[in-house]
Amino acid sequence: MGSQEPVHYKVAEAARLAGVSASTLRLWETQGLVVPGRSETGHRQYSADDVARLKRIAWYRTERGLNPAAIREALEAEEPANDAPSAEGEAHQGVGRKLRSLRHAAGKTLDQVAGDIGIATSVLSTFERTSQGVTFRVLHDLADYYGTTVSKLSGEEEQQNRSVVRAGEWKFWPETSPGVTIQVLADGRNMMDCHRFVLAPGASSDGAYKHEGEEFVHVLSGRIEMVLDGHEFHDLGPGDSLYFESCRRHAWRNRHDGETVLIWINTPPTF
Protein backbone atom coordinates (compact mmCIF):
# COMPACT_ATOMS: atom_id res chain seq x y z
CA MET A 1 0.00 0.00 0.00
CA GLY A 2 1.18 3.54 -0.74
CA SER A 3 1.74 6.08 1.99
CA GLN A 4 -1.28 8.05 3.15
CA GLU A 5 -1.71 11.67 2.17
CA PRO A 6 -0.95 14.08 5.02
CA VAL A 7 -4.00 15.43 6.83
CA HIS A 8 -4.82 19.10 6.33
CA TYR A 9 -7.33 21.14 8.32
CA LYS A 10 -9.29 24.18 7.21
CA VAL A 11 -9.30 27.33 9.35
CA ALA A 12 -12.50 26.47 11.22
CA GLU A 13 -11.34 22.93 11.93
CA ALA A 14 -7.90 24.00 13.13
CA ALA A 15 -9.44 26.72 15.33
CA ARG A 16 -11.83 24.21 16.92
CA LEU A 17 -8.99 21.77 17.65
CA ALA A 18 -6.90 24.55 19.21
CA GLY A 19 -9.83 25.90 21.22
CA VAL A 20 -9.76 29.41 19.73
CA SER A 21 -11.67 31.37 17.10
CA ALA A 22 -10.84 31.48 13.39
CA SER A 23 -10.15 35.21 13.68
CA THR A 24 -7.57 34.46 16.39
CA LEU A 25 -5.80 32.07 14.02
CA ARG A 26 -5.62 34.78 11.37
CA LEU A 27 -4.26 37.22 13.96
CA TRP A 28 -1.56 34.73 14.99
CA GLU A 29 -0.62 34.36 11.33
CA THR A 30 -0.07 38.13 10.96
CA GLN A 31 2.05 37.99 14.12
CA GLY A 32 4.27 35.28 12.64
CA LEU A 33 3.32 32.68 15.24
CA VAL A 34 2.10 30.09 12.76
CA VAL A 35 1.97 30.15 8.97
CA PRO A 36 -0.23 27.51 7.34
CA GLY A 37 0.24 26.12 3.88
CA ARG A 38 -2.05 27.01 1.00
CA SER A 39 -4.13 24.87 -1.30
CA GLU A 40 -3.98 25.26 -5.08
CA THR A 41 -6.96 27.60 -4.77
CA GLY A 42 -5.23 29.72 -2.12
CA HIS A 43 -7.13 28.51 0.95
CA ARG A 44 -5.27 28.03 4.24
CA GLN A 45 -4.36 24.44 5.12
CA TYR A 46 -3.13 23.55 8.61
CA SER A 47 -1.07 20.39 9.08
CA ALA A 48 -1.10 18.21 12.19
CA ASP A 49 2.16 19.89 13.24
CA ASP A 50 0.52 23.31 12.76
CA VAL A 51 -2.37 22.28 15.01
CA ALA A 52 0.06 21.07 17.68
CA ARG A 53 1.83 24.44 17.43
CA LEU A 54 -1.50 26.26 17.76
CA LYS A 55 -2.23 24.39 20.97
CA ARG A 56 1.16 25.43 22.37
CA ILE A 57 0.51 29.06 21.38
CA ALA A 58 -2.87 28.98 23.12
CA TRP A 59 -1.27 27.51 26.25
CA TYR A 60 1.47 30.14 26.36
CA ARG A 61 -1.06 32.92 25.87
CA THR A 62 -3.64 31.67 28.38
CA GLU A 63 -1.57 29.95 31.06
CA ARG A 64 1.61 32.03 30.89
CA GLY A 65 0.17 35.34 29.70
CA LEU A 66 2.94 35.83 27.14
CA ASN A 67 2.78 38.41 24.35
CA PRO A 68 3.40 37.40 20.70
CA ALA A 69 7.13 38.19 20.77
CA ALA A 70 7.63 36.16 23.94
CA ILE A 71 5.59 33.28 22.50
CA ARG A 72 7.78 33.20 19.38
CA GLU A 73 10.91 33.02 21.51
CA ALA A 74 9.40 30.32 23.73
CA LEU A 75 8.45 28.19 20.73
CA GLU A 76 11.98 28.55 19.33
CA ALA A 77 13.45 27.47 22.66
CA GLU A 78 11.43 24.26 22.42
CA GLU A 79 13.17 23.35 19.14
CA PRO A 80 16.96 23.60 19.73
CA ALA A 81 17.67 20.55 17.57
CA ASN A 82 16.48 22.40 14.49
CA ASP A 83 19.57 24.61 14.61
CA ALA A 84 22.06 21.75 14.56
CA PRO A 85 23.50 20.60 11.22
CA SER A 86 22.30 17.19 10.09
CA ALA A 87 24.65 14.27 9.64
CA GLU A 88 24.63 15.01 5.93
CA GLY A 89 26.01 18.49 6.50
CA GLU A 90 24.77 22.03 6.73
CA ALA A 91 23.81 22.17 3.06
CA HIS A 92 20.68 20.19 3.90
CA GLN A 93 19.54 22.48 6.73
CA GLY A 94 17.67 24.88 4.49
CA VAL A 95 18.49 28.53 3.99
CA GLY A 96 15.90 29.65 6.54
CA ARG A 97 17.27 27.49 9.32
CA LYS A 98 20.83 28.55 8.56
CA LEU A 99 19.74 32.17 8.96
CA ARG A 100 17.96 31.27 12.16
CA SER A 101 21.19 29.72 13.49
CA LEU A 102 23.07 32.91 12.57
CA ARG A 103 20.45 35.03 14.34
CA HIS A 104 20.71 32.96 17.50
CA ALA A 105 24.52 33.15 17.37
CA ALA A 106 24.23 36.95 17.14
CA GLY A 107 21.85 37.04 20.10
CA LYS A 108 19.12 38.74 18.07
CA THR A 109 15.36 38.32 18.30
CA LEU A 110 13.03 37.98 15.32
CA ASP A 111 11.65 41.46 16.00
CA GLN A 112 15.13 43.01 16.08
CA VAL A 113 16.30 41.50 12.79
CA ALA A 114 13.00 42.15 11.01
CA GLY A 115 13.14 45.77 12.14
CA ASP A 116 16.74 46.18 11.02
CA ILE A 117 16.02 44.66 7.59
CA GLY A 118 12.73 46.50 7.18
CA ILE A 119 10.36 43.53 6.82
CA ALA A 120 7.44 42.21 8.85
CA THR A 121 8.32 39.87 11.70
CA SER A 122 5.80 37.37 10.32
CA VAL A 123 7.69 37.27 7.00
CA LEU A 124 11.01 36.56 8.73
CA SER A 125 9.46 33.97 11.03
CA THR A 126 7.91 32.16 8.07
CA PHE A 127 11.17 32.23 6.12
CA GLU A 128 13.21 30.82 9.00
CA ARG A 129 10.73 27.98 9.40
CA THR A 130 10.04 27.17 5.72
CA SER A 131 12.84 28.80 3.62
CA GLN A 132 10.04 30.32 1.55
CA GLY A 133 8.41 33.67 0.97
CA VAL A 134 11.10 36.36 0.79
CA THR A 135 12.09 38.33 -2.28
CA PHE A 136 15.50 38.19 -3.91
CA ARG A 137 16.51 41.56 -2.46
CA VAL A 138 15.46 40.60 1.09
CA LEU A 139 17.41 37.34 0.80
CA HIS A 140 20.51 39.34 -0.17
CA ASP A 141 19.93 41.85 2.65
CA LEU A 142 19.64 39.05 5.21
CA ALA A 143 22.85 37.42 4.01
CA ASP A 144 24.65 40.77 4.11
CA TYR A 145 23.26 41.47 7.60
CA TYR A 146 25.01 38.35 8.92
CA GLY A 147 28.22 38.92 6.96
CA THR A 148 27.75 36.04 4.54
CA THR A 149 26.54 35.54 0.96
CA VAL A 150 23.50 33.96 -0.64
CA SER A 151 25.77 31.52 -2.49
CA LYS A 152 27.21 30.25 0.81
CA LEU A 153 23.77 29.99 2.41
CA SER A 154 22.58 28.00 -0.60
CA GLY A 155 25.37 25.47 -0.06
CA GLU A 156 27.01 26.18 -3.40
CA GLU A 157 30.55 26.20 -2.01
CA GLU A 158 29.93 22.87 -0.28
CA GLN A 159 29.14 21.05 -3.52
CA GLN A 160 31.60 18.70 -5.12
CA ASN A 161 33.46 20.24 -8.05
CA ARG A 162 32.64 18.94 -11.52
CA SER A 163 34.82 20.13 -14.40
CA VAL A 164 31.97 19.39 -16.81
CA VAL A 165 28.32 20.06 -16.04
CA ARG A 166 26.05 18.52 -18.65
CA ALA A 167 22.88 20.19 -19.90
CA GLY A 168 20.00 19.47 -17.55
CA GLU A 169 22.30 18.14 -14.80
CA TRP A 170 22.52 21.46 -12.99
CA LYS A 171 22.19 21.63 -9.24
CA PHE A 172 19.63 24.10 -7.96
CA TRP A 173 19.62 26.78 -5.34
CA PRO A 174 16.81 26.32 -2.82
CA GLU A 175 13.76 28.05 -4.30
CA THR A 176 13.31 30.78 -1.71
CA SER A 177 12.09 33.66 -3.89
CA PRO A 178 8.79 33.42 -5.79
CA GLY A 179 9.26 32.87 -9.52
CA VAL A 180 13.07 32.74 -9.41
CA THR A 181 14.84 29.46 -10.25
CA ILE A 182 18.64 29.45 -10.07
CA GLN A 183 20.69 26.63 -11.59
CA VAL A 184 24.38 26.22 -10.77
CA LEU A 185 26.55 25.98 -13.89
CA ALA A 186 29.92 25.55 -12.11
CA ASP A 187 30.16 23.59 -8.87
CA GLY A 188 32.27 24.22 -5.80
CA ARG A 189 34.37 27.07 -4.50
CA ASN A 190 35.43 29.07 -7.55
CA MET A 191 36.48 32.62 -8.41
CA MET A 192 33.20 33.06 -10.29
CA ASP A 193 29.58 32.30 -9.45
CA CYS A 194 28.12 30.97 -12.70
CA HIS A 195 24.35 30.62 -12.77
CA ARG A 196 21.42 30.10 -15.11
CA PHE A 197 18.42 32.14 -13.97
CA VAL A 198 14.90 31.16 -15.02
CA LEU A 199 12.42 33.94 -14.21
CA ALA A 200 8.67 33.41 -14.24
CA PRO A 201 6.48 36.17 -15.72
CA GLY A 202 6.57 39.19 -13.43
CA ALA A 203 9.44 37.87 -11.29
CA SER A 204 11.69 40.61 -9.98
CA SER A 205 14.33 41.44 -7.40
CA ASP A 206 11.72 43.59 -5.60
CA GLY A 207 14.16 46.43 -5.10
CA ALA A 208 17.83 47.20 -5.54
CA TYR A 209 20.84 45.68 -3.80
CA LYS A 210 24.61 45.90 -4.11
CA HIS A 211 27.75 44.05 -3.06
CA GLU A 212 31.41 43.77 -3.98
CA GLY A 213 32.68 42.52 -7.33
CA GLU A 214 31.62 42.66 -10.95
CA GLU A 215 28.92 40.82 -12.86
CA PHE A 216 27.90 39.81 -16.34
CA VAL A 217 24.36 39.10 -17.56
CA HIS A 218 23.52 37.48 -20.91
CA VAL A 219 19.91 36.95 -22.03
CA LEU A 220 19.17 33.59 -23.65
CA SER A 221 15.43 34.11 -24.07
CA GLY A 222 12.69 36.45 -22.95
CA ARG A 223 13.23 40.02 -21.82
CA ILE A 224 14.60 41.63 -18.66
CA GLU A 225 14.80 45.20 -17.42
CA MET A 226 17.97 46.01 -15.48
CA VAL A 227 18.09 49.23 -13.46
CA LEU A 228 21.43 50.57 -12.22
CA ASP A 229 21.65 53.22 -9.49
CA GLY A 230 17.91 53.89 -9.79
CA HIS A 231 18.15 55.90 -13.00
CA GLU A 232 20.02 53.91 -15.65
CA PHE A 233 17.55 51.59 -17.41
CA HIS A 234 18.54 48.74 -19.73
CA ASP A 235 15.90 46.74 -21.59
CA LEU A 236 17.65 43.52 -22.62
CA GLY A 237 16.38 40.90 -25.06
CA PRO A 238 17.72 37.61 -26.48
CA GLY A 239 21.44 37.84 -27.25
CA ASP A 240 21.95 41.07 -25.26
CA SER A 241 24.57 41.32 -22.49
CA LEU A 242 25.32 43.72 -19.65
CA TYR A 243 28.53 44.06 -17.62
CA PHE A 244 28.61 46.26 -14.51
CA GLU A 245 30.26 46.76 -11.15
CA SER A 246 28.31 45.06 -8.39
CA CYS A 247 28.79 48.04 -6.05
CA ARG A 248 26.22 49.86 -8.19
CA ARG A 249 22.74 49.35 -6.81
CA HIS A 250 20.97 47.03 -9.24
CA ALA A 251 17.42 45.82 -9.63
CA TRP A 252 15.74 43.71 -12.28
CA ARG A 253 12.36 42.55 -13.56
CA ASN A 254 11.15 40.02 -16.12
CA ARG A 255 9.52 42.11 -18.86
CA HIS A 256 8.41 39.08 -20.88
CA ASP A 257 4.94 37.51 -20.77
CA GLY A 258 6.66 34.12 -20.54
CA GLU A 259 9.83 32.86 -18.90
CA THR A 260 13.08 34.79 -19.21
CA VAL A 261 16.29 32.76 -19.11
CA LEU A 262 19.68 34.34 -18.33
CA ILE A 263 23.31 33.44 -17.84
CA TRP A 264 24.47 35.42 -14.79
CA ILE A 265 28.10 35.49 -13.60
CA ASN A 266 29.45 37.19 -10.46
CA THR A 267 33.14 37.55 -9.63
CA PRO A 268 34.37 37.17 -7.00
CA PRO A 269 31.48 35.14 -5.52
CA THR A 270 30.12 37.91 -3.31
CA PHE A 271 26.39 37.52 -3.90
C-alpha positions in Angstrom: 0.0 0.0 0.0 1.2 3.5 -0.7 1.7 6.1 2.0 -1.3 8.0 3.1 -1.7 11.7 2.2 -1.0 14.1 5.0 -4.0 15.4 6.8 -4.8 19.1 6.3 -7.3 21.1 8.3 -9.3 24.2 7.2 -9.3 27.3 9.3 -12.5 26.5 11.2 -11.3 22.9 11.9 -7.9 24.0 13.1 -9.4 26.7 15.3 -11.8 24.2 16.9 -9.0 21.8 17.6 -6.9 24.6 19.2 -9.8 25.9 21.2 -9.8 29.4 19.7 -11.7 31.4 17.1 -10.8 31.5 13.4 -10.2 35.2 13.7 -7.6 34.5 16.4 -5.8 32.1 14.0 -5.6 34.8 11.4 -4.3 37.2 14.0 -1.6 34.7 15.0 -0.6 34.4 11.3 -0.1 38.1 11.0 2.1 38.0 14.1 4.3 35.3 12.6 3.3 32.7 15.2 2.1 30.1 12.8 2.0 30.1 9.0 -0.2 27.5 7.3 0.2 26.1 3.9 -2.0 27.0 1.0 -4.1 24.9 -1.3 -4.0 25.3 -5.1 -7.0 27.6 -4.8 -5.2 29.7 -2.1 -7.1 28.5 0.9 -5.3 28.0 4.2 -4.4 24.4 5.1 -3.1 23.6 8.6 -1.1 20.4 9.1 -1.1 18.2 12.2 2.2 19.9 13.2 0.5 23.3 12.8 -2.4 22.3 15.0 0.1 21.1 17.7 1.8 24.4 17.4 -1.5 26.3 17.8 -2.2 24.4 21.0 1.2 25.4 22.4 0.5 29.1 21.4 -2.9 29.0 23.1 -1.3 27.5 26.3 1.5 30.1 26.4 -1.1 32.9 25.9 -3.6 31.7 28.4 -1.6 30.0 31.1 1.6 32.0 30.9 0.2 35.3 29.7 2.9 35.8 27.1 2.8 38.4 24.4 3.4 37.4 20.7 7.1 38.2 20.8 7.6 36.2 23.9 5.6 33.3 22.5 7.8 33.2 19.4 10.9 33.0 21.5 9.4 30.3 23.7 8.5 28.2 20.7 12.0 28.5 19.3 13.4 27.5 22.7 11.4 24.3 22.4 13.2 23.3 19.1 17.0 23.6 19.7 17.7 20.6 17.6 16.5 22.4 14.5 19.6 24.6 14.6 22.1 21.7 14.6 23.5 20.6 11.2 22.3 17.2 10.1 24.7 14.3 9.6 24.6 15.0 5.9 26.0 18.5 6.5 24.8 22.0 6.7 23.8 22.2 3.1 20.7 20.2 3.9 19.5 22.5 6.7 17.7 24.9 4.5 18.5 28.5 4.0 15.9 29.7 6.5 17.3 27.5 9.3 20.8 28.6 8.6 19.7 32.2 9.0 18.0 31.3 12.2 21.2 29.7 13.5 23.1 32.9 12.6 20.4 35.0 14.3 20.7 33.0 17.5 24.5 33.1 17.4 24.2 36.9 17.1 21.9 37.0 20.1 19.1 38.7 18.1 15.4 38.3 18.3 13.0 38.0 15.3 11.6 41.5 16.0 15.1 43.0 16.1 16.3 41.5 12.8 13.0 42.1 11.0 13.1 45.8 12.1 16.7 46.2 11.0 16.0 44.7 7.6 12.7 46.5 7.2 10.4 43.5 6.8 7.4 42.2 8.9 8.3 39.9 11.7 5.8 37.4 10.3 7.7 37.3 7.0 11.0 36.6 8.7 9.5 34.0 11.0 7.9 32.2 8.1 11.2 32.2 6.1 13.2 30.8 9.0 10.7 28.0 9.4 10.0 27.2 5.7 12.8 28.8 3.6 10.0 30.3 1.5 8.4 33.7 1.0 11.1 36.4 0.8 12.1 38.3 -2.3 15.5 38.2 -3.9 16.5 41.6 -2.5 15.5 40.6 1.1 17.4 37.3 0.8 20.5 39.3 -0.2 19.9 41.8 2.6 19.6 39.0 5.2 22.9 37.4 4.0 24.6 40.8 4.1 23.3 41.5 7.6 25.0 38.4 8.9 28.2 38.9 7.0 27.8 36.0 4.5 26.5 35.5 1.0 23.5 34.0 -0.6 25.8 31.5 -2.5 27.2 30.3 0.8 23.8 30.0 2.4 22.6 28.0 -0.6 25.4 25.5 -0.1 27.0 26.2 -3.4 30.6 26.2 -2.0 29.9 22.9 -0.3 29.1 21.1 -3.5 31.6 18.7 -5.1 33.5 20.2 -8.1 32.6 18.9 -11.5 34.8 20.1 -14.4 32.0 19.4 -16.8 28.3 20.1 -16.0 26.0 18.5 -18.6 22.9 20.2 -19.9 20.0 19.5 -17.5 22.3 18.1 -14.8 22.5 21.5 -13.0 22.2 21.6 -9.2 19.6 24.1 -8.0 19.6 26.8 -5.3 16.8 26.3 -2.8 13.8 28.0 -4.3 13.3 30.8 -1.7 12.1 33.7 -3.9 8.8 33.4 -5.8 9.3 32.9 -9.5 13.1 32.7 -9.4 14.8 29.5 -10.2 18.6 29.4 -10.1 20.7 26.6 -11.6 24.4 26.2 -10.8 26.5 26.0 -13.9 29.9 25.6 -12.1 30.2 23.6 -8.9 32.3 24.2 -5.8 34.4 27.1 -4.5 35.4 29.1 -7.5 36.5 32.6 -8.4 33.2 33.1 -10.3 29.6 32.3 -9.4 28.1 31.0 -12.7 24.4 30.6 -12.8 21.4 30.1 -15.1 18.4 32.1 -14.0 14.9 31.2 -15.0 12.4 33.9 -14.2 8.7 33.4 -14.2 6.5 36.2 -15.7 6.6 39.2 -13.4 9.4 37.9 -11.3 11.7 40.6 -10.0 14.3 41.4 -7.4 11.7 43.6 -5.6 14.2 46.4 -5.1 17.8 47.2 -5.5 20.8 45.7 -3.8 24.6 45.9 -4.1 27.8 44.1 -3.1 31.4 43.8 -4.0 32.7 42.5 -7.3 31.6 42.7 -11.0 28.9 40.8 -12.9 27.9 39.8 -16.3 24.4 39.1 -17.6 23.5 37.5 -20.9 19.9 37.0 -22.0 19.2 33.6 -23.6 15.4 34.1 -24.1 12.7 36.5 -22.9 13.2 40.0 -21.8 14.6 41.6 -18.7 14.8 45.2 -17.4 18.0 46.0 -15.5 18.1 49.2 -13.5 21.4 50.6 -12.2 21.6 53.2 -9.5 17.9 53.9 -9.8 18.1 55.9 -13.0 20.0 53.9 -15.7 17.6 51.6 -17.4 18.5 48.7 -19.7 15.9 46.7 -21.6 17.7 43.5 -22.6 16.4 40.9 -25.1 17.7 37.6 -26.5 21.4 37.8 -27.2 21.9 41.1 -25.3 24.6 41.3 -22.5 25.3 43.7 -19.7 28.5 44.1 -17.6 28.6 46.3 -14.5 30.3 46.8 -11.1 28.3 45.1 -8.4 28.8 48.0 -6.1 26.2 49.9 -8.2 22.7 49.4 -6.8 21.0 47.0 -9.2 17.4 45.8 -9.6 15.7 43.7 -12.3 12.4 42.6 -13.6 11.1 40.0 -16.1 9.5 42.1 -18.9 8.4 39.1 -20.9 4.9 37.5 -20.8 6.7 34.1 -20.5 9.8 32.9 -18.9 13.1 34.8 -19.2 16.3 32.8 -19.1 19.7 34.3 -18.3 23.3 33.4 -17.8 24.5 35.4 -14.8 28.1 35.5 -13.6 29.4 37.2 -10.5 33.1 37.5 -9.6 34.4 37.2 -7.0 31.5 35.1 -5.5 30.1 37.9 -3.3 26.4 37.5 -3.9 
